[in-house]
Amino acid sequence: MKNIEEILLKRTSVRRYERQPIEEEKLSFIFEAIRNTPTSYNGQQFSVVAVTDQSVKEQLYEIMGQKQVKTCAAFLVFCLDFHQLDLAAKSKSIDFPDFQNSVNGYTVGVVDAALAMHSAEIAAESLGLGCCCIGYARTADPQKTAEILGLPEKVGIVCGLAIGYPRETPDLKPKRPVDIVVHKNRYTDDHTIVRELNEYDESIKKYNQERCGDKTCNAGGGHILDYHRPEQNKHIEDYLKNNSIDIKIK
């Protein structure tokens, strides 16, 4: 197994995989790591759909357009999940408070699901497997994805994780400097942040121009800002409302 330094400090996103299934004992280890994820109130407000059926992976690929979705050995879809809590409330004739419709409730579900995904990623990396997080699971067509996976009401897609035996060794991507990621005692001043971000943009641009595989001229800030334009938000909101997750800010 890899040591913790290799797992956390040398992690890269793997998008090309060998045509090799993951052994059941390794999948079981990953699932146990997911199950033991720390969650808010120990409420465990998340669930995971593990997709190993090739035909289902290909259906999801048609939606998300990410080749690693269909070529990975296992594609895990992480969801915030208040459906099970609702079932428990009904079985005991307890009033369900529609917590998922509050900002705090939605955030709790997303955080729980994201922590579960990180548990899965660390477990998989420790076994020599490669992973790639897929945000398109949430943004491409979440309603269609939910229908394919049979997700009930009060369950919302957060992210996907492709896992498999690596067929590539990607270059380590530059990250923002630690002193503007970890602020000591108080938030770093804007002047320092802007200077550090501009220097980082140059380093990520250089990386994109020189890395192995597909090369681009993308820098950091502008590329990310384009991704955050509002066009994709509307259908995510519609999907959540259709699944009884209607976030209300009073």
C-alpha positions as YAML, in Angstrom:
chain: A
units: angstrom
residues:
- id: 1
  name: MET
  ca: [0.00, 0.00, 0.00]
- id: 2
  name: LYS
  ca: [1.10, 3.59, -0.62]
- id: 3
  name: ASN
  ca: [2.16, 5.68, 2.35]
- id: 4
  name: ILE
  ca: [0.20, 8.77, 3.39]
- id: 5
  name: GLU
  ca: [2.70, 11.21, 1.85]
- id: 6
  name: GLU
  ca: [2.39, 9.58, -1.56]
- id: 7
  name: ILE
  ca: [-1.39, 9.52, -1.32]
- id: 8
  name: LEU
  ca: [-1.88, 13.14, -0.24]
- id: 9
  name: LEU
  ca: [1.09, 15.04, -1.71]
- id: 10
  name: LYS
  ca: [1.61, 13.20, -5.01]
- id: 11
  name: ARG
  ca: [-2.03, 12.70, -5.99]
- id: 12
  name: THR
  ca: [-2.96, 13.30, -9.62]
- id: 13
  name: SER
  ca: [-6.21, 12.88, -11.53]
- id: 14
  name: VAL
  ca: [-6.05, 9.69, -13.62]
- id: 15
  name: ARG
  ca: [-8.24, 9.70, -16.73]
- id: 16
  name: ARG
  ca: [-6.91, 6.64, -18.58]
- id: 17
  name: TYR
  ca: [-7.36, 3.16, -17.15]
- id: 18
  name: GLU
  ca: [-6.36, -0.41, -17.90]
- id: 19
  name: ARG
  ca: [-9.14, -2.79, -18.91]
- id: 20
  name: GLN
  ca: [-8.97, -4.57, -15.59]
- id: 21
  name: PRO
  ca: [-11.73, -4.98, -13.02]
- id: 22
  name: ILE
  ca: [-11.11, -4.07, -9.41]
- id: 23
  name: GLU
  ca: [-10.97, -7.10, -7.13]
- id: 24
  name: GLU
  ca: [-13.94, -7.55, -4.80]
- id: 25
  name: GLU
  ca: [-11.78, -7.32, -1.68]
- id: 26
  name: LYS
  ca: [-10.42, -3.96, -2.84]
- id: 27
  name: LEU
  ca: [-13.89, -2.64, -3.61]
- id: 28
  name: SER
  ca: [-15.03, -3.83, -0.18]
- id: 29
  name: PHE
  ca: [-12.17, -1.92, 1.45]
- id: 30
  name: ILE
  ca: [-13.17, 1.25, -0.42]
- id: 31
  name: PHE
  ca: [-16.82, 0.79, 0.56]
- id: 32
  name: GLU
  ca: [-15.87, 0.29, 4.23]
- id: 33
  name: ALA
  ca: [-13.79, 3.48, 4.09]
- id: 34
  name: ILE
  ca: [-16.84, 5.29, 2.69]
- id: 35
  name: ARG
  ca: [-19.06, 3.84, 5.41]
- id: 36
  name: ASN
  ca: [-16.68, 5.08, 8.14]
- id: 37
  name: THR
  ca: [-16.67, 8.69, 6.86]
- id: 38
  name: PRO
  ca: [-17.10, 11.39, 9.54]
- id: 39
  name: THR
  ca: [-20.42, 13.21, 9.08]
- id: 40
  name: SER
  ca: [-22.42, 16.00, 10.71]
- id: 41
  name: TYR
  ca: [-24.14, 14.76, 13.90]
- id: 42
  name: ASN
  ca: [-23.19, 11.26, 12.71]
- id: 43
  name: GLY
  ca: [-26.31, 11.71, 10.59]
- id: 44
  name: GLN
  ca: [-24.63, 10.12, 7.55]
- id: 45
  name: GLN
  ca: [-26.67, 12.27, 5.18]
- id: 46
  name: PHE
  ca: [-25.18, 10.75, 2.05]
- id: 47
  name: SER
  ca: [-25.35, 7.66, -0.13]
- id: 48
  name: VAL
  ca: [-23.31, 6.26, -3.02]
- id: 49
  name: VAL
  ca: [-24.28, 4.43, -6.19]
- id: 50
  name: ALA
  ca: [-21.37, 2.22, -7.33]
- id: 51
  name: VAL
  ca: [-21.65, 1.58, -11.07]
- id: 52
  name: THR
  ca: [-19.65, -1.32, -12.50]
- id: 53
  name: ASP
  ca: [-22.11, -2.37, -15.23]
- id: 54
  name: GLN
  ca: [-20.50, -1.28, -18.51]
- id: 55
  name: SER
  ca: [-23.82, -0.49, -20.19]
- id: 56
  name: VAL
  ca: [-24.78, 1.86, -17.35]
- id: 57
  name: LYS
  ca: [-21.36, 3.53, -17.42]
- id: 58
  name: GLU
  ca: [-21.80, 4.14, -21.14]
- id: 59
  name: GLN
  ca: [-25.21, 5.71, -20.56]
- id: 60
  name: LEU
  ca: [-23.66, 8.03, -18.01]
- id: 61
  name: TYR
  ca: [-20.81, 8.82, -20.41]
- id: 62
  name: GLU
  ca: [-23.33, 9.93, -23.03]
- id: 63
  name: ILE
  ca: [-24.61, 12.49, -20.51]
- id: 64
  name: MET
  ca: [-21.32, 13.69, -19.02]
- id: 65
  name: GLY
  ca: [-18.99, 13.42, -22.00]
- id: 66
  name: GLN
  ca: [-16.02, 12.39, -19.85]
- id: 67
  name: LYS
  ca: [-14.28, 9.32, -21.30]
- id: 68
  name: GLN
  ca: [-13.10, 8.15, -17.88]
- id: 69
  name: VAL
  ca: [-16.73, 7.54, -16.89]
- id: 70
  name: LYS
  ca: [-16.98, 4.65, -19.36]
- id: 71
  name: THR
  ca: [-13.39, 3.40, -19.23]
- id: 72
  name: CYS
  ca: [-12.96, 3.22, -15.45]
- id: 73
  name: ALA
  ca: [-13.57, -0.04, -13.60]
- id: 74
  name: ALA
  ca: [-16.01, 1.54, -11.15]
- id: 75
  name: PHE
  ca: [-17.83, 4.85, -11.28]
- id: 76
  name: LEU
  ca: [-19.12, 6.03, -7.91]
- id: 77
  name: VAL
  ca: [-21.86, 8.66, -7.72]
- id: 78
  name: PHE
  ca: [-21.95, 10.46, -4.36]
- id: 79
  name: CYS
  ca: [-25.26, 11.97, -3.27]
- id: 80
  name: LEU
  ca: [-26.67, 13.96, -0.41]
- id: 81
  name: ASP
  ca: [-29.41, 11.76, 0.99]
- id: 82
  name: PHE
  ca: [-32.35, 12.74, 3.21]
- id: 83
  name: HIS
  ca: [-34.59, 10.04, 1.76]
- id: 84
  name: GLN
  ca: [-33.47, 7.43, 4.27]
- id: 85
  name: LEU
  ca: [-34.01, 9.81, 7.20]
- id: 86
  name: ASP
  ca: [-37.49, 10.57, 5.84]
- id: 87
  name: LEU
  ca: [-38.23, 6.83, 5.66]
- id: 88
  name: ALA
  ca: [-37.05, 6.41, 9.24]
- id: 89
  name: ALA
  ca: [-39.26, 9.27, 10.39]
- id: 90
  name: LYS
  ca: [-42.31, 7.83, 8.66]
- id: 91
  name: SER
  ca: [-41.69, 4.35, 10.07]
- id: 92
  name: LYS
  ca: [-41.70, 5.82, 13.58]
- id: 93
  name: SER
  ca: [-44.49, 8.36, 12.94]
- id: 94
  name: ILE
  ca: [-42.11, 11.25, 13.61]
- id: 95
  name: ASP
  ca: [-42.53, 14.59, 11.81]
- id: 96
  name: PHE
  ca: [-39.86, 15.18, 9.14]
- id: 97
  name: PRO
  ca: [-38.61, 18.80, 9.26]
- id: 98
  name: ASP
  ca: [-37.64, 19.18, 5.55]
- id: 99
  name: PHE
  ca: [-34.10, 19.98, 6.68]
- id: 100
  name: GLN
  ca: [-32.87, 19.48, 3.10]
- id: 101
  name: ASN
  ca: [-34.73, 22.63, 2.02]
- id: 102
  name: SER
  ca: [-32.61, 24.89, 4.22]
- id: 103
  name: VAL
  ca: [-29.19, 26.27, 3.32]
- id: 104
  name: ASN
  ca: [-27.73, 24.49, 6.33]
- id: 105
  name: GLY
  ca: [-29.40, 21.19, 5.46]
- id: 106
  name: TYR
  ca: [-28.26, 21.25, 1.83]
- id: 107
  name: THR
  ca: [-24.75, 22.16, 2.96]
- id: 108
  name: VAL
  ca: [-24.69, 19.32, 5.49]
- id: 109
  name: GLY
  ca: [-25.64, 16.83, 2.77]
- id: 110
  name: VAL
  ca: [-23.05, 18.15, 0.32]
- id: 111
  name: VAL
  ca: [-20.29, 18.15, 2.95]
- id: 112
  name: ASP
  ca: [-21.13, 14.60, 4.05]
- id: 113
  name: ALA
  ca: [-21.09, 13.36, 0.44]
- id: 114
  name: ALA
  ca: [-17.84, 15.20, -0.34]
- id: 115
  name: LEU
  ca: [-16.14, 13.75, 2.74]
- id: 116
  name: ALA
  ca: [-17.32, 10.29, 1.68]
- id: 117
  name: MET
  ca: [-15.83, 10.81, -1.77]
- id: 118
  name: HIS
  ca: [-12.51, 11.84, -0.25]
- id: 119
  name: SER
  ca: [-12.55, 8.72, 1.93]
- id: 120
  name: ALA
  ca: [-13.09, 6.63, -1.20]
- id: 121
  name: GLU
  ca: [-10.32, 8.41, -3.07]
- id: 122
  name: ILE
  ca: [-7.77, 7.95, -0.26]
- id: 123
  name: ALA
  ca: [-8.70, 4.28, 0.11]
- id: 124
  name: ALA
  ca: [-8.43, 3.68, -3.65]
- id: 125
  name: GLU
  ca: [-5.11, 5.53, -3.94]
- id: 126
  name: SER
  ca: [-3.68, 3.48, -1.06]
- id: 127
  name: LEU
  ca: [-4.37, 0.32, -3.10]
- id: 128
  name: GLY
  ca: [-2.49, 1.61, -6.15]
- id: 129
  name: LEU
  ca: [-5.66, 2.57, -8.01]
- id: 130
  name: GLY
  ca: [-6.15, 5.86, -9.86]
- id: 131
  name: CYS
  ca: [-9.09, 8.24, -9.44]
- id: 132
  name: CYS
  ca: [-10.71, 11.22, -11.12]
- id: 133
  name: CYS
  ca: [-13.43, 13.37, -9.56]
- id: 134
  name: ILE
  ca: [-16.24, 14.18, -12.02]
- id: 135
  name: GLY
  ca: [-18.22, 17.34, -11.27]
- id: 136
  name: TYR
  ca: [-20.18, 16.84, -14.49]
- id: 137
  name: ALA
  ca: [-22.18, 14.21, -12.62]
- id: 138
  name: ARG
  ca: [-23.90, 17.16, -10.95]
- id: 139
  name: THR
  ca: [-23.90, 19.71, -13.75]
- id: 140
  name: ALA
  ca: [-24.39, 17.95, -17.11]
- id: 141
  name: ASP
  ca: [-27.93, 16.57, -16.81]
- id: 142
  name: PRO
  ca: [-28.53, 15.56, -13.19]
- id: 143
  name: GLN
  ca: [-32.20, 14.70, -13.79]
- id: 144
  name: LYS
  ca: [-31.33, 12.16, -16.50]
- id: 145
  name: THR
  ca: [-28.52, 10.74, -14.37]
- id: 146
  name: ALA
  ca: [-30.89, 10.41, -11.42]
- id: 147
  name: GLU
  ca: [-33.39, 8.53, -13.60]
- id: 148
  name: ILE
  ca: [-30.72, 6.08, -14.80]
- id: 149
  name: LEU
  ca: [-29.59, 5.44, -11.23]
- id: 150
  name: GLY
  ca: [-33.12, 5.24, -9.84]
- id: 151
  name: LEU
  ca: [-32.56, 7.96, -7.25]
- id: 152
  name: PRO
  ca: [-35.63, 8.68, -5.08]
- id: 153
  name: GLU
  ca: [-36.87, 12.06, -3.81]
- id: 154
  name: LYS
  ca: [-34.73, 13.92, -1.28]
- id: 155
  name: VAL
  ca: [-31.56, 12.54, -2.87]
- id: 156
  name: GLY
  ca: [-29.31, 14.94, -4.82]
- id: 157
  name: ILE
  ca: [-26.20, 14.24, -6.90]
- id: 158
  name: VAL
  ca: [-23.04, 15.90, -5.57]
- id: 159
  name: CYS
  ca: [-20.12, 14.44, -7.53]
- id: 160
  name: GLY
  ca: [-18.79, 11.34, -9.27]
- id: 161
  name: LEU
  ca: [-15.54, 9.45, -8.82]
- id: 162
  name: ALA
  ca: [-13.95, 7.29, -11.52]
- id: 163
  name: ILE
  ca: [-11.70, 4.52, -10.16]
- id: 164
  name: GLY
  ca: [-9.49, 2.03, -11.97]
- id: 165
  name: TYR
  ca: [-6.01, 0.70, -12.56]
- id: 166
  name: PRO
  ca: [-3.96, 3.60, -14.01]
- id: 167
  name: ARG
  ca: [-2.86, 3.51, -17.64]
- id: 168
  name: GLU
  ca: [-0.98, 6.79, -17.28]
- id: 169
  name: THR
  ca: [1.17, 8.72, -14.82]
- id: 170
  name: PRO
  ca: [0.04, 12.35, -15.13]
- id: 171
  name: ASP
  ca: [2.33, 15.24, -14.22]
- id: 172
  name: LEU
  ca: [1.72, 16.75, -10.79]
- id: 173
  name: LYS
  ca: [-0.38, 19.87, -11.31]
- id: 174
  name: PRO
  ca: [0.69, 23.11, -9.58]
- id: 175
  name: LYS
  ca: [-1.57, 24.30, -6.75]
- id: 176
  name: ARG
  ca: [-1.99, 27.71, -5.15]
- id: 177
  name: PRO
  ca: [0.75, 28.66, -2.63]
- id: 178
  name: VAL
  ca: [0.09, 27.36, 0.86]
- id: 179
  name: ASP
  ca: [0.18, 30.84, 2.44]
- id: 180
  name: ILE
  ca: [-2.96, 31.94, 0.56]
- id: 181
  name: VAL
  ca: [-4.67, 28.60, 1.08]
- id: 182
  name: VAL
  ca: [-3.95, 28.32, 4.81]
- id: 183
  name: HIS
  ca: [-4.36, 31.73, 6.48]
- id: 184
  name: LYS
  ca: [-2.59, 31.95, 9.84]
- id: 185
  name: ASN
  ca: [-4.73, 33.51, 12.58]
- id: 186
  name: ARG
  ca: [-6.43, 35.94, 10.16]
- id: 187
  name: TYR
  ca: [-7.15, 36.19, 6.45]
- id: 188
  name: THR
  ca: [-4.17, 37.22, 4.28]
- id: 189
  name: ASP
  ca: [-4.22, 40.78, 2.90]
- id: 190
  name: ASP
  ca: [-5.54, 41.33, -0.63]
- id: 191
  name: HIS
  ca: [-2.27, 42.72, -1.99]
- id: 192
  name: THR
  ca: [-0.41, 39.52, -1.08]
- id: 193
  name: ILE
  ca: [-3.20, 37.35, -2.47]
- id: 194
  name: VAL
  ca: [-3.31, 39.15, -5.84]
- id: 195
  name: ARG
  ca: [0.48, 38.94, -6.21]
- id: 196
  name: GLU
  ca: [0.50, 35.24, -5.33]
- id: 197
  name: LEU
  ca: [-2.44, 34.49, -7.65]
- id: 198
  name: ASN
  ca: [-0.78, 36.23, -10.59]
- id: 199
  name: GLU
  ca: [2.39, 34.22, -10.03]
- id: 200
  name: TYR
  ca: [0.31, 31.06, -9.74]
- id: 201
  name: ASP
  ca: [-1.51, 31.83, -13.02]
- id: 202
  name: GLU
  ca: [1.86, 31.91, -14.76]
- id: 203
  name: SER
  ca: [2.89, 28.58, -13.24]
- id: 204
  name: ILE
  ca: [-0.37, 26.84, -14.21]
- id: 205
  name: LYS
  ca: [-0.16, 28.30, -17.73]
- id: 206
  name: LYS
  ca: [3.40, 26.95, -18.07]
- id: 207
  name: TYR
  ca: [2.24, 23.56, -16.76]
- id: 208
  name: ASN
  ca: [-0.63, 23.41, -19.29]
- id: 209
  name: GLN
  ca: [1.74, 24.24, -22.14]
- id: 210
  name: GLU
  ca: [4.39, 21.68, -21.17]
- id: 211
  name: ARG
  ca: [2.52, 18.80, -19.51]
- id: 212
  name: CYS
  ca: [2.33, 15.28, -20.91]
- id: 213
  name: GLY
  ca: [-0.76, 14.61, -23.01]
- id: 214
  name: ASP
  ca: [-3.14, 17.31, -24.21]
- id: 215
  name: LYS
  ca: [-1.67, 20.80, -23.99]
- id: 216
  name: THR
  ca: [-3.52, 24.12, -23.62]
- id: 217
  name: CYS
  ca: [-2.78, 27.78, -22.98]
- id: 218
  name: ASN
  ca: [-5.20, 28.02, -20.07]
- id: 219
  name: ALA
  ca: [-4.13, 30.08, -17.09]
- id: 220
  name: GLY
  ca: [-5.73, 29.71, -13.68]
- id: 221
  name: GLY
  ca: [-8.13, 32.52, -12.86]
- id: 222
  name: GLY
  ca: [-9.75, 33.29, -16.22]
- id: 223
  name: HIS
  ca: [-10.34, 29.63, -17.03]
- id: 224
  name: ILE
  ca: [-12.02, 29.00, -13.68]
- id: 225
  name: LEU
  ca: [-14.14, 32.14, -13.93]
- id: 226
  name: ASP
  ca: [-15.47, 30.98, -17.30]
- id: 227
  name: TYR
  ca: [-16.47, 27.68, -15.70]
- id: 228
  name: HIS
  ca: [-18.39, 29.53, -12.99]
- id: 229
  name: ARG
  ca: [-20.62, 31.49, -15.38]
- id: 230
  name: PRO
  ca: [-24.30, 31.08, -14.43]
- id: 231
  name: GLU
  ca: [-25.59, 29.15, -17.46]
- id: 232
  name: GLN
  ca: [-25.42, 25.75, -15.79]
- id: 233
  name: ASN
  ca: [-27.10, 26.74, -12.52]
- id: 234
  name: LYS
  ca: [-30.73, 26.81, -13.66]
- id: 235
  name: HIS
  ca: [-31.09, 23.14, -14.57]
- id: 236
  name: ILE
  ca: [-29.35, 22.09, -11.32]
- id: 237
  name: GLU
  ca: [-31.91, 24.10, -9.34]
- id: 238
  name: ASP
  ca: [-34.77, 22.60, -11.37]
- id: 239
  name: TYR
  ca: [-33.41, 19.10, -10.78]
- id: 240
  name: LEU
  ca: [-33.17, 19.64, -7.03]
- id: 241
  name: LYS
  ca: [-36.72, 21.00, -6.85]
- id: 242
  name: ASN
  ca: [-37.99, 17.98, -8.80]
- id: 243
  name: ASN
  ca: [-36.39, 15.80, -6.13]
- id: 244
  name: SER
  ca: [-37.97, 17.66, -3.19]
- id: 245
  name: ILE
  ca: [-34.85, 19.69, -2.43]
- id: 246
  name: ASP
  ca: [-36.04, 23.29, -2.68]
- id: 247
  name: ILE
  ca: [-33.53, 25.51, -0.91]
- id: 248
  name: LYS
  ca: [-35.22, 28.50, 0.72]
- id: 249
  name: ILE
  ca: [-33.43, 31.59, 1.98]
- id: 250
  name: LYS
  ca: [-35.71, 33.63, 4.25]
...
